[in-house]
Amino acid sequence: MQVFNSLTRCNEELKPLSNNEIRLYTCGPTVYNYAHIGNFRAYAFEDILRRAIQFAGMKIRQVMNLTDVDDKTIRGANQAGIPLTEYTKTYKDAFFADLAKLNIQPAEMYPAATDHIPEMIELVQKLIDKGVAYQSDDGSVYFNVRKFPGYGKLARIDFDNQRTGARCASDEYDKENVGDFALWKSWEESDGPVGWDSPWGKGRPGWHIECSAMSMKYLGESFDLHTGGIDNLFPHHENEIAQAEAATGKPFVTTWMHCAHLRVNGEKMSKSLGNFYTLRDLIDKGFSGREIRYVLISSHYRSALNFAFDALADARKSLQRIDECVDKCSDGAVPDWAQEHLKRFSEAVLDDLNMPRAFASLFDLVRETNAKGGVGVLSVFKRMDEVLGVIFFGKAKKVELPEEIKQKLEARAAARAAKDWALSDKLRDEIASLGWVVKDSKEGQTCTLRT
């Protein structure tokens, strides 16, 4: 399996350091709000990566952190006037519910930052003892980037052309500013009740130290693979490397992978532009988790993804086409032509997760299955779906239609009989917004619960 390593800027074979098991750390959500579709672009990419690793015959141990203490979570809890744990629980629960809607496989572990403060304090103390960290006058502890010779190797930073020397106290800071960053932040009045005792006084960990401490606890001082969005590459991932390698003297991570940004209708997602969507927003508009997942995984992870409602509508049509084909398939001896499509699909997936080519192979299989019949082809679709996670197997079960849906279907049938296509489409969309799918055929309309 070949992947693009952000550290070396080369395609390399992904090989486990030991026991045919890839140890993977993925940067999880900061649980101060509902995750948006830009976040889920990264989580969907990581799910495809996880599935591809298993598809290639390797085992996996994935750790995804939950950042439940940082500037944003503290500010949100204090503004709401509730304890930090109560505030973040709402968004933790929502995050896991969203993962399930998108058919994202669960990681083996989801460590929360607030459960690992002792490990973070221990790591900060090691860095002080090594001479690469220092305590400031206010009690905060900073990492001295000039004391770690390898700093900047992931982001390829040219120190001579960067502003340096400033202290970066906030968790997220100017990416042009290569400065000493906070490992431990001393307590301030604005932190309210949030704080832990430490050798340097009451305070709380900086964001970057959280991931270094938790990843090494569960995956070891050196492990195989670390992923995230491209916006995490600097400063977050750069700082993770510095903290870990300065403390242990060992290589931290062998392979780094980053996915590109998501844009909405060609523009950066922004609340001010009115194009900021959570998963809940899209589901409320009548789209299913399966349709959203389809769009999120259909492009190459290193290419910017342009998310648009037209793409969701196209995904619905594509999935319907796949479902109708799969419903015709059965088990049996796999024909050679179907094996060839699976071979090309496998080659695409194992070539740095080339999902456009993988989907092309899937639809080549659909087209030829429709032409030649589906005997023996079902297992090929199932094998492909081990990576894709979007195919629905088995005809939809009959479910009793609610009275409201029945009335809308009757009204739609009358509209179609009267050739009032505008009203027919409007009623179809209303039915879809309630979680049901209408299909038209020569025999009339059928309605099934969206999967």
C-alpha positions in Angstrom: 0.0 0.0 0.0 1.5 3.3 -1.1 0.7 6.6 0.6 2.0 10.2 0.4 4.1 11.0 3.4 3.9 14.7 4.3 7.2 14.4 6.2 9.3 13.3 3.2 7.0 14.7 0.5 7.1 11.3 -1.3 4.9 8.3 -2.0 6.1 5.5 0.2 5.0 2.0 1.2 3.0 1.9 4.4 4.6 -0.8 6.4 3.9 -1.6 10.1 6.8 -1.1 12.5 5.8 -4.4 14.2 3.2 -7.2 14.3 1.5 -6.4 11.0 -0.4 -3.7 12.9 -0.5 0.0 11.9 -0.7 2.2 15.0 -2.6 5.3 13.9 -3.3 8.6 15.7 -6.0 10.9 14.3 -6.6 14.4 15.6 -10.2 14.4 16.9 -12.7 17.2 17.6 -12.5 20.1 19.9 -15.8 19.6 21.6 -17.0 23.2 22.0 -19.7 23.0 19.3 -21.2 20.6 16.7 -18.6 19.4 14.2 -19.1 20.9 10.7 -18.7 19.2 7.3 -15.1 20.5 7.0 -14.3 18.5 10.1 -16.0 15.5 8.7 -14.1 15.7 5.5 -11.0 14.8 7.6 -12.8 12.1 9.6 -14.2 10.5 6.4 -10.7 10.5 4.8 -9.3 8.8 8.0 -12.1 6.2 7.8 -11.2 5.4 4.2 -7.6 5.1 5.2 -8.5 2.8 8.2 -10.6 0.6 5.9 -7.9 0.5 3.2 -5.3 -0.6 5.7 -7.6 -3.5 6.7 -8.4 -4.1 3.0 -4.7 -4.5 2.4 -4.5 -7.3 5.1 -3.0 -5.3 8.0 -4.4 -4.9 11.5 -5.0 -1.4 12.9 -5.0 0.3 16.3 -6.5 3.8 16.0 -6.5 6.4 18.7 -8.6 9.6 18.2 -8.4 12.3 20.9 -11.2 14.4 22.2 -10.0 17.9 23.0 -12.2 18.8 26.0 -10.0 21.6 27.5 -8.7 24.5 25.5 -9.4 28.2 25.0 -12.7 27.5 23.2 -14.2 24.9 25.6 -13.3 27.0 28.6 -14.9 30.1 27.1 -18.0 28.2 26.1 -18.5 26.6 29.5 -18.0 29.8 31.4 -20.4 31.7 29.1 -23.0 29.0 29.6 -22.4 29.0 33.3 -22.0 25.2 33.6 -19.1 22.9 34.5 -16.7 22.1 31.7 -17.5 18.4 31.7 -21.2 19.1 31.4 -20.6 21.6 28.5 -18.4 19.2 26.5 -20.5 16.1 27.1 -23.2 17.5 24.8 -20.8 17.8 21.9 -19.0 14.5 22.6 -22.3 12.7 22.4 -23.3 14.6 19.2 -19.9 13.7 17.6 -20.4 10.0 18.1 -23.9 10.2 16.8 -22.6 12.0 13.7 -19.9 9.3 13.2 -22.6 6.6 13.2 -24.7 8.5 10.6 -21.7 8.7 8.3 -20.9 5.0 8.8 -17.4 5.9 10.1 -15.8 2.9 11.9 -15.1 3.6 15.6 -11.5 4.0 16.7 -10.1 1.6 19.3 -9.7 4.5 21.8 -11.1 8.0 22.2 -9.0 9.5 25.1 -10.2 12.8 26.5 -7.6 15.4 27.4 -9.1 16.0 30.9 -8.5 12.4 31.8 -4.8 12.6 31.0 -3.5 15.7 32.9 -0.9 13.7 34.9 0.6 12.4 31.7 0.8 15.9 30.3 2.4 17.3 33.5 5.0 14.5 33.4 5.9 15.2 29.8 6.2 19.0 30.5 8.6 18.2 33.4 10.7 16.0 31.1 11.0 18.9 28.6 12.1 21.2 31.4 14.6 18.7 32.6 16.0 18.4 29.0 16.5 22.1 28.8 14.1 22.7 25.9 11.3 24.3 28.0 11.3 27.1 30.5 8.9 28.8 33.0 7.9 32.4 32.4 7.3 35.0 35.0 3.5 34.3 35.1 4.0 30.6 35.8 3.3 29.4 32.3 5.8 26.9 30.7 6.9 27.4 27.1 8.8 25.2 24.6 11.9 26.9 23.2 11.8 26.2 19.5 15.5 27.3 19.1 16.6 24.6 21.5 15.2 21.8 19.3 17.3 21.5 16.1 14.7 19.5 14.2 12.0 22.1 14.6 10.3 22.9 11.3 11.1 19.6 9.4 7.5 18.8 8.8 6.4 22.2 7.6 9.7 22.9 5.9 10.1 26.2 7.8 12.9 28.6 6.7 13.8 30.2 10.0 15.7 33.0 8.4 12.5 34.3 6.7 10.2 33.9 9.7 9.3 36.1 12.6 10.7 34.3 15.7 11.1 34.8 19.3 7.5 35.7 20.3 5.7 33.7 22.9 2.5 32.0 21.7 0.2 31.8 24.6 -3.1 31.0 22.8 -3.8 27.5 21.6 -4.2 28.7 18.0 -1.9 31.4 16.7 -0.6 33.2 13.7 0.9 30.5 11.4 3.5 33.1 10.2 4.8 33.4 13.8 7.4 30.8 14.6 7.5 31.3 18.4 7.9 29.5 21.7 4.5 27.9 22.4 2.7 27.1 25.6 3.1 23.7 27.2 1.4 24.7 30.4 -0.8 27.8 30.8 -1.0 29.4 34.2 -4.5 30.0 35.6 -6.2 33.3 34.8 -9.4 34.7 36.2 -11.1 34.1 32.8 -10.5 30.4 33.2 -13.1 30.4 36.1 -13.2 27.0 37.8 -11.1 25.2 35.2 -7.6 24.4 36.4 -5.3 21.7 37.8 -2.4 21.8 40.3 1.1 21.4 38.9 4.7 21.9 39.9 4.4 25.4 38.3 1.2 26.4 40.0 -2.5 26.0 39.1 -3.2 26.0 35.3 -4.0 23.7 32.4 -2.2 22.1 29.5 -1.6 23.8 26.2 -3.4 22.2 23.2 -0.3 20.8 21.5 1.0 18.8 24.5 -2.3 17.0 24.8 -1.8 15.0 21.6 1.8 14.2 22.2 1.1 12.8 25.7 -2.0 10.8 24.7 -0.6 9.3 21.5 2.6 8.1 23.2 0.7 6.6 26.1 -1.5 4.4 23.8 0.7 3.9 20.8 4.3 4.1 22.1 7.1 6.6 21.8 7.5 5.8 18.1 4.5 4.7 16.0 3.5 4.3 12.4 1.0 6.9 11.2 -0.5 10.2 12.2 -3.2 12.1 10.2 -5.3 15.2 10.2 -6.4 18.2 8.1 -3.8 20.2 6.3 -4.5 23.1 8.7 -3.1 20.9 11.5 0.3 20.5 9.8 1.6 23.7 11.3 1.8 24.6 14.1 0.0 21.7 15.7 1.7 18.7 14.2 5.1 20.4 14.1 4.8 21.1 17.8 3.8 17.5 18.5 7.0 16.3 16.9 9.1 18.8 18.8 7.6 17.9 22.1 7.8 14.1 21.6 11.2 13.9 20.1 12.8 16.4 22.5 11.5 14.3 25.4 12.4 10.8 24.1 15.2 11.3 21.7 13.4 8.9 19.3 11.6 9.4 16.0 8.0 10.2 16.8 6.0 9.1 13.7 7.1 7.4 10.6 4.4 8.6 8.2 2.2 11.7 8.3 -0.9 12.1 6.0 -3.0 15.3 5.6 -6.2 15.9 3.7 -6.9 19.2 1.9 -9.5 21.8 2.8 -13.3 21.5 2.1 -14.9 24.5 0.3 -18.6 25.1 -0.1 -19.7 26.2 -3.6 -16.1 27.2 -4.3 -15.8 29.4 -1.3 -14.2 29.0 2.2 -16.8 27.8 4.6 -17.9 30.7 6.8 -20.9 31.6 9.0 -20.8 35.2 7.6 -21.2 33.8 4.0 -24.1 31.6 5.1 -22.4 28.4 3.9 -21.5 26.9 7.2 -23.1 23.5 7.7 -23.1 20.9 10.4 -24.1 17.4 9.6 -27.4 18.1 11.3 -28.0 21.0 9.0 -27.7 18.8 5.9 -29.8 16.0 7.3 -32.5 18.6 8.2 -32.5 19.5 4.5 -33.5 16.0 3.6 -30.1 14.4 2.8 -29.0 11.1 4.4 -25.7 10.3 6.1 -25.0 7.9 3.3 -25.3 10.6 0.6 -23.1 13.0 2.6 -20.5 10.3 3.1 -20.5 9.6 -0.6 -19.7 13.2 -1.4 -17.0 13.4 1.3 -15.1 10.3 0.1 -15.5 10.7 -3.7 -12.5 13.0 -4.4 -8.8 12.4 -3.7 -8.0 13.4 -0.1 -5.1 15.6 -1.1 -7.3 17.6 -3.5 -9.6 20.4 -2.2 -13.2 19.2 -2.0 -15.9 21.5 -3.4 -19.0 20.7 -1.4 -22.3 21.6 -3.1 -26.0 20.7 -2.9 -25.8 19.6 -6.6 -23.2 17.1 -5.6 -25.5 15.7 -2.9 -28.3 15.4 -5.4 -26.0 13.6 -7.8 -24.9 11.3 -4.9 -28.5 10.3 -4.4 -28.9 9.3 -8.0 -25.6 7.4 -8.1 -26.5 5.5 -4.9 -29.9 4.6 -6.3 -28.2 3.3 -9.5 -25.8 1.2 -7.3 -28.7 -0.1 -5.1 -30.8 -1.2 -8.1 -27.8 -3.0 -9.6 -26.9 -4.7 -6.3 -30.5 -5.9 -5.8 -30.1 -8.0 -9.0 -26.9 -9.7 -7.8 -26.4 -13.0 -6.1 -23.6 -15.2 -4.8 -21.8 -17.8 -6.8 -18.6 -18.2 -8.8 -17.2 -14.7 -9.6 -16.9 -14.1 -13.3 -13.5 -13.1 -14.7 -14.8 -9.7 -15.8 -16.0 -8.9 -12.3 -12.6 -10.0 -10.9 -10.9 -7.6 -13.2 -13.0 -4.7 -11.9 -12.1 -5.6 -8.4 -8.5 -5.8 -9.3 -8.6 -2.2 -10.7 -10.5 -1.1 -7.7 -7.9 -2.6 -5.3 -5.0 -1.0 -7.3 -6.7 2.4 -7.0 -7.4 2.2 -3.3 -3.8 1.0 -2.5 -2.3 3.8 -4.6 -2.6 6.6 -2.0 -6.3 6.2 -1.7 -7.2 7.2 -5.3 -10.9 7.3 -4.7 -11.9 8.8 -8.1 -10.3 5.8 -9.8 -11.9 3.4 -7.3 -15.3 4.9 -7.9 -14.7 4.6 -11.7 -14.0 0.9 -11.2 -17.2 0.6 -9.1 -19.4 2.1 -11.9 -17.7 0.1 -14.6 -18.8 -2.9 -12.5 -22.3 -1.6 -12.3 -22.5 -1.0 -16.0 -21.2 -4.4 -17.0 -23.3 -6.2 -14.3 -26.4 -4.5 -15.8 -25.4 -5.8 -19.2 -24.3 -9.3 -18.3 -26.3 -10.2 -15.2 -25.3 -10.3 -11.5 -24.7 -14.0 -10.8 -21.6 -14.3 -8.7 -21.1 -10.5 -8.5 -22.5 -9.8 -5.0 -19.3 -10.7 -3.3 -17.4 -8.2 -5.4 -19.7 -5.4 -4.4 -19.3 -6.5 -0.8 -15.5 -6.5 -1.1 -15.5 -3.0 -2.6 -17.8 -1.8 0.2 -15.3 -2.9 2.8 -13.6 0.4 1.8 -16.5 2.5 0.6 -19.1 1.9 3.3 -21.9 3.3 1.1 -23.6 0.3 -0.5 -26.9 -0.9 0.9 -27.2 -4.7 0.6 -30.6 -6.3 0.6 -33.9 -4.9 -0.7 -35.5 -2.3 1.6 -37.7 -3.9 4.3 -41.3 -3.0 4.2 -42.1 -0.4 6.8 -45.6 0.8 7.7 -46.0 4.3 6.2 -47.0 7.1 8.6 -50.3 8.7 7.9 -48.7 12.0 6.9 -46.5 10.2 4.3 -49.5 8.3 2.9 -51.4 11.6 2.4 -48.5 13.2 0.7 -48.1 10.2 -1.6 -51.7 10.3 -2.5 -51.4 14.1 -3.3 -48.3 13.4 -5.3 -50.0 10.7 -7.3 -52.9 13.1 -8.1 -50.4 15.8 -9.1 -48.6 13.4 -11.5 -51.9 12.3 -13.0 -52.6 16.0 -13.6 -49.1 16.5 -15.0 -48.4 19.1 -12.3 -44.7 18.3 -12.2 -43.8 21.2 -10.0 -46.2 20.1 -7.3 -45.1 16.5 -7.7 -41.4 17.5 -7.2 -42.3 19.7 -4.2 -44.2 16.8 -2.5 -41.3 14.5 -3.3 -38.9 16.9 -1.5 -41.2 17.2 1.4 -41.4 13.4 1.8 -37.6 13.3 1.5 -37.2 15.9 4.3 -39.1 13.5 6.5 -36.7 10.7 5.8 -38.4 8.7 3.0 -37.4 8.1 -0.6 -39.9 8.0 -3.4 -39.1 6.1 -6.6 -41.2 6.2 -9.8 -41.6 3.3 -12.2 -44.1 2.0 -14.8 -46.0 0.4 -11.9 -46.3 3.7 -10.1 -44.5 5.3 -7.1 -42.9 3.3 -4.2 -41.8 4.8 -0.9 -39.1 3.4 1.4 -37.4 4.6 4.5 -34.0 6.2 3.8 -31.1 4.2 4.9 
